[in-house]
Amino acid sequence: MSNEHLADLTQPQRDRLAFIELRLRFIGEIRRQDLVSRFGIQAAAATRDIGIYKDLAPGNLDYDTKNKVYGYADGFTPVFDFPAERVLAWLSQGFGDGEPSALKSWITCEIPSRLTKPGLDTLACVTRAIHQERPLKVTYHSLSSGETEREIVPFALIDNGLRWHVRAFDRRSKDFRDFVITRMQRSVMLKESEVLPHEESDQDIQWTRIVELELVPHPDQPRPEIAEMDYGMAGGMVKMKLRAATAGYILRKWSVDCSADHRLRGPEYRLWLKDHLALYGVKNAVLAPGYAAVDAARAGADCD
């Protein structure tokens, strides 16, 4: 079956084929039950859809008879051209996984564009490694070290508002770090390499630690009641619980003044962190606007 035959299929069929490809490419596997659960179809129809996709792209999937699952094949070539934004929305929010097409919005809506987008082949390799709990070998370009060969053990994606990272154990530095996906090249999943106990996510203190932050209207803003309305404050405050590994990113994204004496000035600083000591020990607090230099130096950043 060639790509032209897609036009002969119904839209629901094309949506299911697109779902099969998403699962294969970014998760690394697809089961008949995945289709049954996602689309509410019968098992026979799911088997037929997988057969159609196999005819369409025979080199994209291998069948594991022992586990009764179709897996990602090394000769994989995408049939569908998914936009990176849609793939990331599917990975992070779990909806909209049908055939990629130009859809007309119900109302006029402008969404700011990102300047950086991860390449889908690299992203797919990363997400398969996360799902299958396998290390990755990558060529990585670091601001501090330049080009290096790394073995990392990824376990989560992070959107910091500007770019996508992957949280991983770095076998080179023997520490947990954030790796910018656009800086990765030649990613290869190490299928025969096991993840060791000290490389697992529950050993990442910055990931498992939850910090509680209280944000209030910035004292320099003339109308605090507007900030309370904009941010849905209760009692003049927003309480947030964040992973320590993501706190600095979020505080920077929302331009929260994290100085002890709310010294930052400007219309962008509409929020103030009431207790800057809540960031003590948070490594990426160095990213938080106004966070005291001595505290930031003590904390250190963990983004490579």
C-alpha positions in Angstrom: 0.0 0.0 0.0 1.3 3.5 -0.9 0.7 6.8 0.8 -1.8 7.6 -2.0 -4.0 4.9 -0.6 -4.5 6.9 2.6 -6.9 9.1 0.7 -9.1 6.0 0.1 -9.5 5.4 3.8 -12.1 7.0 6.0 -11.0 9.8 8.4 -11.5 7.6 11.5 -9.3 5.0 9.9 -6.6 7.5 9.1 -6.8 8.8 12.7 -6.2 5.3 14.0 -3.3 4.8 11.7 -1.8 8.1 12.9 -2.2 6.9 16.5 -0.4 3.7 15.7 2.5 5.7 14.3 2.6 8.1 17.3 2.8 5.1 19.6 5.5 3.4 17.6 7.6 6.4 17.0 7.5 8.1 20.4 6.6 5.3 22.8 8.2 2.5 20.9 5.3 0.0 21.0 1.7 -0.5 20.1 -0.7 -3.2 21.3 -4.1 -4.1 19.8 -5.6 -3.1 23.2 -4.2 0.4 22.9 -6.5 1.0 19.9 -9.4 -0.7 21.5 -9.1 1.5 24.6 -8.4 4.7 22.7 -11.1 4.5 20.0 -13.6 2.2 21.5 -13.4 -0.3 18.6 -13.6 -4.1 18.5 -10.4 -6.2 18.7 -10.9 -7.4 15.2 -11.0 -3.8 13.9 -7.8 -3.0 15.8 -6.1 -6.0 14.2 -7.3 -4.9 10.8 -5.9 -1.3 11.4 -2.5 -2.7 12.5 -2.5 -4.8 9.3 -3.3 -1.8 7.2 -0.5 0.2 8.8 1.9 -2.7 8.3 1.0 -2.8 4.6 1.5 0.9 4.4 4.9 0.9 6.2 6.2 -2.7 6.5 9.6 -1.5 7.8 8.2 0.5 10.7 7.2 -2.3 13.2 8.4 -5.6 14.5 6.2 -8.1 16.2 7.4 -9.5 19.6 5.7 -12.9 19.8 6.6 -13.4 23.4 5.1 -10.1 24.7 2.5 -9.9 21.9 3.4 -6.3 21.1 4.4 -4.5 18.0 7.7 -2.6 18.5 9.6 0.2 16.8 11.7 -1.1 14.0 15.2 0.3 13.3 14.2 1.0 9.6 11.3 3.2 10.7 10.3 5.9 8.2 7.4 8.2 9.2 4.2 8.1 7.1 2.6 11.2 8.8 4.2 14.6 9.0 3.4 15.7 12.6 4.2 19.3 13.7 6.5 19.3 16.7 4.0 21.4 18.7 1.3 18.8 18.2 3.6 15.9 19.2 4.7 17.7 22.3 1.0 18.5 23.2 0.2 14.8 22.7 3.1 13.7 24.9 2.4 16.2 27.7 -1.4 16.4 27.5 -2.5 13.2 25.9 -5.1 14.3 23.4 -5.3 15.3 19.7 -3.5 12.2 18.4 -5.4 11.7 15.1 -4.1 12.3 11.6 -2.2 15.6 11.3 -4.1 18.0 9.2 -4.7 21.7 8.8 -7.7 22.4 11.0 -9.6 25.7 11.0 -10.0 27.1 14.5 -13.5 28.0 15.7 -12.4 31.5 16.6 -9.5 33.7 15.7 -6.7 32.9 18.1 -3.0 33.9 18.1 -0.5 31.8 20.0 3.1 33.0 20.3 5.6 30.9 18.3 8.6 29.3 19.8 12.0 30.1 18.5 13.3 26.6 19.1 11.7 23.3 18.4 13.3 19.9 19.0 13.8 17.7 16.0 11.2 14.9 16.0 13.7 12.1 15.3 15.8 13.1 18.4 12.6 13.7 20.5 11.3 10.3 19.4 14.5 8.5 20.5 14.4 10.3 23.9 10.7 9.5 24.5 11.2 5.8 23.6 14.1 5.6 26.0 12.0 7.2 28.7 9.1 4.8 28.2 11.3 1.7 27.9 13.6 2.8 30.7 16.8 2.5 28.7 19.9 4.7 28.6 20.8 6.9 25.6 24.1 7.5 23.9 24.2 11.1 22.5 26.5 13.6 21.1 25.8 16.7 23.3 26.8 20.3 22.8 27.2 22.0 26.2 28.0 25.6 26.9 30.6 24.6 29.5 32.1 21.5 27.8 31.5 21.9 24.1 30.9 18.7 22.1 31.0 15.5 24.2 29.8 12.0 24.0 27.4 11.2 26.8 25.5 8.3 28.2 22.4 9.5 29.9 19.4 7.9 31.6 16.4 10.0 30.7 13.1 9.8 32.7 11.1 13.0 32.1 10.5 15.9 29.7 10.6 19.5 31.0 9.1 22.5 29.2 10.7 25.6 30.7 8.6 28.0 28.6 11.5 28.7 26.2 12.7 25.2 25.2 12.3 21.5 25.9 14.7 19.7 28.2 15.0 16.1 29.3 15.7 15.3 32.9 18.3 12.5 33.1 21.1 10.9 35.0 24.4 11.8 33.4 26.9 9.0 33.5 29.7 11.4 32.7 29.2 13.7 35.7 27.5 11.1 37.8 24.7 13.5 38.6 21.2 14.3 37.5 20.9 17.2 35.0 18.7 18.8 32.4 19.7 18.4 28.8 18.4 20.7 26.1 17.0 18.4 23.4 18.0 20.8 20.5 21.7 20.3 21.6 21.5 16.5 21.1 22.8 14.8 18.0 23.2 11.1 17.0 21.0 9.8 19.8 21.0 6.0 20.1 19.0 4.0 22.6 21.3 1.4 24.4 18.9 -1.5 24.4 21.2 -3.9 26.1 22.3 -1.5 28.9 20.4 -1.7 32.2 19.5 1.3 34.3 21.3 1.0 37.7 19.5 1.7 41.0 21.4 5.0 41.6 20.4 6.2 38.1 16.6 6.0 38.7 14.4 9.0 39.1 13.6 8.3 42.7 17.3 9.0 43.5 17.1 12.5 42.0 16.7 14.7 45.1 15.9 17.8 43.0 13.2 15.9 41.2 11.6 14.3 44.2 11.8 17.3 46.5 8.6 19.5 46.4 8.9 23.2 47.3 6.0 25.2 48.4 6.1 28.8 47.3 3.8 31.7 48.2 3.5 34.4 45.6 1.9 37.8 46.3 1.3 41.0 44.4 4.6 42.9 44.0 4.7 45.7 46.6 5.9 48.1 43.9 2.8 47.6 41.8 0.1 50.4 42.4 -3.0 48.2 42.1 -2.5 44.8 43.9 -6.1 43.9 43.4 -5.6 43.6 39.7 -2.8 41.1 40.2 -5.1 39.2 42.5 -7.7 39.1 39.8 -5.2 38.1 37.0 -3.7 35.3 39.0 -6.8 34.0 40.7 -5.4 34.7 44.2 -7.2 33.6 47.3 -6.5 35.8 50.3 -4.1 37.9 48.3 -1.8 35.0 47.6 -1.1 32.2 45.1 0.3 29.0 46.7 2.3 26.7 44.4 3.9 23.3 44.8 6.7 22.7 42.4 9.5 20.2 41.9 12.7 21.8 42.9 14.1 20.8 39.5 11.6 23.1 37.8 11.1 25.9 40.2 13.7 28.3 38.8 12.3 27.9 35.2 8.8 28.7 36.3 9.8 31.7 38.5 11.8 33.1 35.5 8.9 32.5 33.1 6.5 34.4 35.2 9.0 37.1 36.1 8.6 36.6 39.9 10.8 38.9 42.0 12.6 36.5 44.3 14.7 39.1 46.1 14.3 39.3 49.8 13.6 43.0 49.8 11.5 43.1 46.5 14.0 45.4 45.0 13.4 44.6 41.3 11.5 47.3 39.5 9.6 47.3 36.2 6.1 46.5 34.9 7.1 42.9 34.2 7.5 42.2 38.0 3.9 41.8 39.1 4.6 39.0 41.6 6.9 38.7 44.6 8.1 35.5 46.3 7.1 36.2 49.9 9.8 34.0 51.4 12.9 33.7 49.3 14.3 31.1 51.8 11.8 28.7 50.3 14.3 28.3 47.5 17.2 27.3 49.8 18.9 24.2 48.3 17.1 24.5 45.0 19.9 24.2 42.4 18.3 26.1 39.6 17.2 29.0 41.9 20.1 30.8 40.1 17.5 31.3 37.3 15.0 33.0 39.5 14.9 36.8 39.0 16.5 38.7 42.0 17.5 35.6 43.9 20.5 36.6 46.1 23.8 36.0 44.3 25.3 34.3 47.4 22.3 31.9 47.6 22.5 31.3 43.9 26.2 30.5 44.0 25.6 28.1 46.9 22.8 26.4 45.1 24.4 26.1 41.6 22.5 25.3 38.4 22.0 21.7 37.1 21.2 22.5 33.5 23.9 21.4 31.1 
